[in-house]
């Protein structure tokens, strides 16, 4: 196993998810799912990456890379790890802004 070993990377991500399933550990379980999303995005597996991201965005989760920094659509838009997914309409939909609507000056 070495750098560029796509199959091994995906197998290890799957093993991590099996070792710490989200159903049994709501705090640590999402981390392997994020790792899978990152590995899948970088190795040309957009279906797996987007499915994992969809799951992560549907639950309360603080992200694997920085403690206390939640994984959000805004963060996904900025993270270069997900560059291979940028043109995928499913990724664009996932990362669409969910910011609150601004009030117009006349409504203040």
C-alpha positions as CSV (number, residue, x, y, z in Angstrom):
1,X,0.0,0.0,0.0
2,X,1.4,3.4,-0.9
3,X,0.7,6.8,-2.2
4,X,-1.9,6.7,-5.0
5,X,-3.4,3.4,-3.9
6,X,-7.1,4.3,-4.5
7,X,-8.4,0.8,-3.6
8,X,-6.5,0.6,-0.3
9,X,-7.6,4.2,0.7
10,X,-11.3,3.4,0.1
11,X,-11.0,0.0,1.9
12,X,-9.4,1.7,4.9
13,X,-12.1,4.4,5.0
14,X,-14.7,1.7,4.9
15,X,-13.0,-0.2,7.7
16,X,-12.9,2.9,9.8
17,X,-16.6,3.4,9.3
18,X,-17.3,-0.2,10.3
19,X,-15.1,0.1,13.4
20,X,-16.9,3.2,14.6
21,X,-20.4,3.1,13.2
22,X,-22.4,6.3,13.6
23,X,-25.3,4.3,15.0
24,X,-23.2,3.3,18.0
25,X,-21.1,6.5,18.5
26,X,-22.7,9.8,17.5
27,X,-19.6,11.8,18.5
28,X,-16.8,9.8,16.8
29,X,-18.9,8.0,14.2
30,X,-19.2,10.9,11.7
31,X,-15.4,11.4,11.4
32,X,-14.7,8.3,9.3
33,X,-17.6,9.3,7.1
34,X,-15.9,12.7,6.5
35,X,-12.6,10.9,5.8
36,X,-14.5,8.7,3.2
37,X,-16.0,11.8,1.6
38,X,-12.5,13.3,1.3
39,X,-10.9,10.2,-0.1
40,X,-13.7,9.5,-2.5
41,X,-13.7,13.1,-3.8
42,X,-9.9,13.0,-4.4
43,X,-10.0,9.5,-6.0
44,X,-12.7,10.1,-8.5
45,X,-15.7,8.5,-6.7
46,X,-18.1,11.5,-6.7
47,X,-21.2,9.3,-5.9
48,X,-19.7,8.0,-2.7
49,X,-18.3,11.5,-1.7
50,X,-21.6,13.2,-2.2
51,X,-23.6,10.6,-0.4
52,X,-21.2,10.9,2.6
53,X,-21.4,14.7,2.6
54,X,-25.2,14.6,2.4
55,X,-25.3,12.3,5.4
56,X,-22.8,14.6,7.3
57,X,-24.8,17.8,6.5
58,X,-28.0,16.2,7.8
59,X,-26.7,15.6,11.3
60,X,-25.1,17.8,14.0
61,X,-21.3,17.3,13.5
62,X,-18.3,19.3,14.3
63,X,-15.9,18.2,11.6
64,X,-12.8,16.1,11.7
65,X,-10.2,18.6,10.8
66,X,-10.6,21.3,13.5
67,X,-12.3,20.7,16.8
68,X,-15.4,22.7,17.3
69,X,-15.5,23.8,13.6
70,X,-18.7,22.4,12.1
71,X,-18.8,21.0,8.6
72,X,-21.0,23.4,6.7
73,X,-22.0,24.2,3.1
74,X,-19.8,27.3,3.3
75,X,-16.8,25.3,4.5
76,X,-17.3,22.7,1.7
77,X,-17.4,25.5,-0.9
78,X,-13.9,26.7,0.3
79,X,-12.2,23.4,1.0
80,X,-9.8,22.5,-1.9
81,X,-10.2,18.8,-1.1
82,X,-13.6,18.9,-2.7
83,X,-12.4,20.7,-5.9
84,X,-13.0,17.6,-8.0
85,X,-16.7,17.9,-7.1
86,X,-17.2,21.5,-7.9
87,X,-18.9,21.0,-11.3
88,X,-21.2,18.3,-10.1
89,X,-24.8,19.7,-9.8
90,X,-25.4,17.5,-6.7
91,X,-22.4,19.1,-4.9
92,X,-23.5,22.5,-6.0
93,X,-26.9,21.8,-4.5
94,X,-25.4,20.6,-1.2
95,X,-23.3,23.7,-0.9
96,X,-25.9,26.2,-1.9
97,X,-26.0,29.0,0.6
98,X,-28.2,28.4,3.6
99,X,-27.6,31.9,5.0
100,X,-30.6,33.7,6.5
101,X,-32.4,36.0,4.2
102,X,-31.6,39.7,4.7
103,X,-34.4,42.1,5.6
104,X,-34.9,44.9,3.2
105,X,-34.3,48.4,4.4
106,X,-38.0,49.2,4.2
107,X,-38.9,46.4,6.6
108,X,-36.7,47.7,9.5
